[in-house]
């Protein structure tokens, strides 16, 4: 698979294919749902670009294809790769004195019966258009094929053969003369090749089987899980060895590959080593830039800093939660463990991170912890001192009324607290507006009733 970012890269078309109306119908109805409209347009454009008398010096840049298709370079190459995958186009690189030229070889659109006889194409079409439409297309093309010719029943061939009608001199019929042989060579042309699915697999399955054989995983198990293995390798960009190495923790002596466990493991540990190295590199660079003197920190900050440097992350978490009257949960311990073991954050920085999280919430929440950690790393915060200074600076900016628009907080939006009525400050209103005589008359009337 070839791709270039140079729109001036030269190309030419190596052959011509004839596109009949029946071929166009197959191209639109059957191939377009697979490769897309841009790919179909590219195929037709390449057909029209063929010049039987053209030479390499007349080659055009692929930007001309972009202009005709009105699409980006990336979209054009994506469409080209789809055409290559279904076998309608083959791409070659031809080296010359100055550079290499892209050469496109076009292949003929196959008949509908050959399309539906190719399981990969038929299965993909069914997935793209749905079962009902798939059956409609199949019935439509099958019906058209049957209408092209009526069957001949109860008949025998009585046609005259060549030798009944014509006579050749001498042994010409048995051994053609040199003139006839030369004429045959002169007029011999390559037949238009019909497109076939490019199902060559780039994965070295034998290597994977050999690696798993050491762990008593049979080769048949790899064959049965090929599609799932291929999908995971493509999703995470893994080589054969990387995939086997990443899946080893999921092998439990059952002689089977548990693809669910492997998928979950890859999702959690993908590029863990590379991520750890990247984080540690950022931390080391940040530590080099760290200030030697503690600036802007009060006595409480210095005390907190001392505890952060002297305590392990688990001990520090326990101390902070105990001081607040809470308990440290297993989930919180797992979060700080991941930050240290998987991502390589230093212990003192994790401790200040724990303190910051518990400032905003009653527990160390994974979303908040990773959000703060990412923010610190992006701003070069790599030590406990830098973290404390950074947090104080942010809090000071929050307190500045002129900087409201730029405020950002790690925590959720402040909750609105409804204020209750302080009844101790309210005086009882004893003035009812009715005199004693009026009350007596009122009760007198009620008794009479």
N, C-alpha and C positions, 0 to 999 in steps of 0.2 A: 504494500500500500504506500503510495507516494503522494506527497503534498508539499507545496511550496508557497511561500509568502511573497514571491516576486511576480507581480502581474505581467512583467515583460518576458517571462520564461517562454521560449519558443515551442510551438507544437505543430504537428501536421497529421492528417488523416491518411492511413496507409491503404485503404481499400474502399470500395463502394458496395453497398448493399441496396437491393431494390425493395422498396416498401410498397406493397400492394394494398388495396383497400381492406382486404381480409386481415393483413398484417397490422394495419393501423387499428382495426377494431380490437384485435387481441392486445395490442400495445396499450390502448386506452382502458379497456374493460378489465384486463387481467393483470397487466404489469403496473399500471399507474397507481392502483391502491397500495402496491408494495414499495415502489421507489419514489412516488410523488410526481407532481406535475412538472417541477423544475427539471427532474432527471429525464422525463420523457421529452421535454423541450430540448434538453442538451443532446440527447440521442438523435433527434431529428436535425438539430443544427449541425452536428458532426457529419451526418449524411450529406447535407448540402455543402459542406466545406471541402469535400473531396475534390481534388484537382488532379486528373490523370497526367497532366503535363507539368505539374509543379515540381520545383526543385527545393532542396533544403534551404537555400538562401532566400527563398520566397516565403519561408515559414512566418507565421504571425504570432504575436504574443497572446497569452491566454486572456489578457484584458479584453481582447475582441470578443471572446465568448461571454465575458461578464457583461459587455455592452449589449450584446444581443439578448441575453437572458435577463438583464436588469436585476442582477443579484450580487451579493458580496462574494469575495474569493472563497471564504469558508463554506458558504452555502453551495457554491459551484462544486467544490471538491467533495463535499458530503454527498451530493447528488451523483457525482462521478463514481464514488466508491460503491454506492448502491447499484449502479449499472454494472460495475465490475462483479459485484457479489452475485447478481442474478445471471451473469454470463453474457450480457448484451454488448459489453465493451471489454477489451483487453488493453492494458496500458503498458508501454515499454519505454525505457530510457535509452536513447541512441546517442552514443558518445561520438563527438567529432573533434576537430582540431581545437576549437574555441570553447565549447561547452557541450552539455548534453541537451538533447531535444526530446520532448515528450512526443511519443508516437501512439496514436490511437488506432487500434484495429477493431472494426465493427463486425458484429456477428448478426446473422439473420434472425428475425423474430420467429420462434418455432410455432408449429401449428398448435391448435387448442388441445388436441389429444395428447401431444407430447408435454404440454404444460401441465395438464391434470395428471399425467403419468409420472410426474416428478414430485415425490412426496413432500420435499422441502418447500417447493413453490405452492403446491396446493394447500398444505397445512397453514402456511403463512397467510395466504389469501383468505382462508376461512377465519383466521384470527382477526384479520383486518376488517373484513366486511360483514362478519357474522354468519351464522349457519344458514339462515333463510336466504339471504342474498347469494351466498356461495352455491346453494343448490339451484337457484334460479339461473345463475351464470352457467353452471355445468349443463343443465337441461337445454339452455339456449344454444350453446355451441355444439352440443351433441346432436340436436335436431337439425341445425344447419349443415353439419357434416353428412348426415344421412340423406338430406335432400339433394346433395350434389351428384349422387349416383343412385340409380335404381338397380336393385339386385337382379341378376340373370338366373332364372330357375329352370331346371330340367333341360339344359342345352349343352351342346358340345362344340368345341372350337373347330370350324371348318375353313379357317382363313388360309389363303395361299401363302407358301413360304417363299423366301428369296430365290432359291434355286429352281423352283417351279417356273419362275417367270424370267430369270436372267441367266446369262452364260458369261463366264470370264475365260479369257484365253490362257492356255497352258496351266501352270501351277499357281497362278495369281491368287486363286481363292484360298490355296493352302499356305503359300508363302508370299506375302505382299512384297512388292518391289521396294527398292530403297527410296524412290520418290514418294511412295505412299507413306513409308515410315517417317521420312523427314517432314512431310506435310502434317502428320499426326502430332509430331513433337512441336511443330511451329504453332499449331492451333490449340495446344493443350493449355488450358487455364484452370486455376484453382476454383473449385466450386465454392459457393457461398457457405461458410460454416454456420451451422445453426447454434444459437445460444444454448449453453449448458451451465447449470448452477456451478459457481466456483466454490466447491465445498472442501477445498484443501484446508486442513486444520493446522493452524500454526502452533498448537500446543503439542509438546512432546509427551504423549501419553505413556510411552514405554518407560521414560525416565520416572514419571510419577508412580507407575506400577512397581518399578524396581525399588524406589524409596519406601513405599508402603509394604513391600514384601518383607522387609526387615522386621516390621511390626505385625507380621502375620495377617495383613489385609490382602485378600485374594484379588487377582487382577479383574475378575468378574465384577467385584464390588465397584471398582473404578469405572468399568464400562457402564454399569447400571446408573451411576451418578454423574456421567459426563456432562450433561446439560447443566446440572446444578453447580458442578465444579467450575465449568467454563464461565457461567454467569458471575460467580463470586470473584474469579480471577480478573474478569473484565471490569467489574465494579470497583475493585480495590487496586487494580493495576499491578497484580502480583505475578512474579515468574513462577515456574513450576516448583523450584526449590523453596521459594518464599511461602507458597501456599502449603506445601507439606510441613514446613517448620511451624507455621502459624496454627496448623490443625493438630499438631502432636498432643497438646494438652487435652484434646477431646477424645483421644483413643483410650478406651478403658478395657481392652482385652476382649471385646465382643466380636471381633473379626468383621465389624461393619463400620461404615462411616456415618456418624450421626450429623447430617447436614444442618440440622437446626442448631445444635451446639456449636458447630464450626462457624455458622453464620453469626451467631451471637458473640462468639469469641472474637471474630474479626471486627465486628462493629465496636467492641469495647477496646480492643488492644491494637487496632490498626495503626501501623507506623509508631508504636509506642516508643521504640528505641530512638527513632529519629526525632520524635516529639520531645523526648527527654533531653536529647543532645541539644536540640534547638533552644529549649527553655534554659538549660544550664549555660549555654553560650550567652544568652541574653542576661542572665543573672551575673555571670562573670564580668561582662562588659559594664553592667550597672555598678558592681562593687568597685571596679577600677575608678569610676567617676564619683564614688561616694565621698562625702565630706568627712574629714578626719575629726572635726570638732562637732559637738552636738549644739546646734543652734536653734533657738526658739522653743526649747523644751523646758517645762517646769519640773519641780521636784516629783510630782506624781508620774509624769512621763518618764523621768529617769528611773523611778522605782519599777514601773512597768517594763521598761527596757531591760533592766537588770534581771527581772524574773523571766523575761522572754529568752534571754541569752543563757540562763542557768537551768531552764526546765526543758524536758522533752515535750513534743507536741501533745502527747497523751496526758502528761502531768499538768501541763499548763491549762489544758481544757478542763481537767478535773478541778483545779484550783479556782478558775474563773466561775465554773458552774456552781461550785460549793459556796463561793462568796455571794452569789446571786440567789442562793437557796434552792437551786435546781440540781438535776442529775445529768451526767453525761451518758448519752445513749450510744448503742453500738453503731447506729448509722452515722453519727457525728464522728466517731473514732475512725470509721471506714473512709469518710471524706478526707480527713487530715492524713490518713495513711496513703491514700491515692495521690494526694498532692505531693507527698514526699517520695514515695517509691516509684510511681509511674511518671511523674513530671519533674522530679528532681528539685523541687523548691527547698531552700535551706530551712532548717528547723526554726530559727529565730523569726524568719519572715512568715512562716506558717503560724507561729504563735501570735504575732501582731494581726495577722489575717483573722484568726479565731476571735481575738478581742474585738476587732472591727465588726465582724458579723454579729457578735452577741451584743454590740451596741445598738444594732438596728432590730434585732429579733431575739426571741428567747432561746432559739436553737441555731446551730450551724446548718444552714440550708445549703444544699449543693448548688442550686442555681445562683444564689447570692455569692457563695464562696468563689465559684468559677468566674463570675462576672467581675468581682473585685480583683481576683488574681490576674485576669486578662487586662484589666485597666491599669494595674500596677506595672505589668511587664511592658505594655505599650508606652508607658511614660517613664521607663527606665528605673523603676523602683525595684531595688534588688537587695536591700538590707533592712533590718528592723528600724534603724534610725531614719532611713529615707522614708519608710512606710509611715512612721509616726509624724514626720514633718509634712508628708504629703496629705495625710488625713487632716491634720490641723489646718493646713493651708486651704483645703477644700471647705472645712467647717467655717473658717473665717470668711471665705467668699460667699457662703450661704447666708452668713449674718449681715452681709453688706446689702442694704436695701436698694442701692443703685445698680446692683448686679442681678436683679431678679430674672431677667430673661435668659441669662447664661447658667442658671442654677441647674444642677443635675444631682440626683441622689441615687445611692445604691438601693435604698429601701423603696417600698411601695409608697403611693401617695398618702399624705397625712390624712388620717381618719378625722371626720367631722364629729366633734363631741357636742351633743345637745346640752345646753345649760339648764339646770333645774331651778325652781323657784325657792329662794331662801325665805321660808315662812316666818323665821324668827325676826325678820326685819319688817314684817307686815303688821300693821295695827288693826285690831278688830273694829269694824264699823258698827257701833251700837245704835246709831240713829236710824230707826225704822220709819220715821215720818208719821207715826200714829200716836195719839195721846192716850192716857190711861182711860179717860171717860169713853173714848171711841172704842177701845178694846172691850170694856164692860158691855156696851151696847151690842157689839158684835157677838159675844158669847151668849148674851140674852136672847138674841134672835135665833141663834143655833139651837138653844134649848127648847124654844117654843116650837121649832120645826120638828 
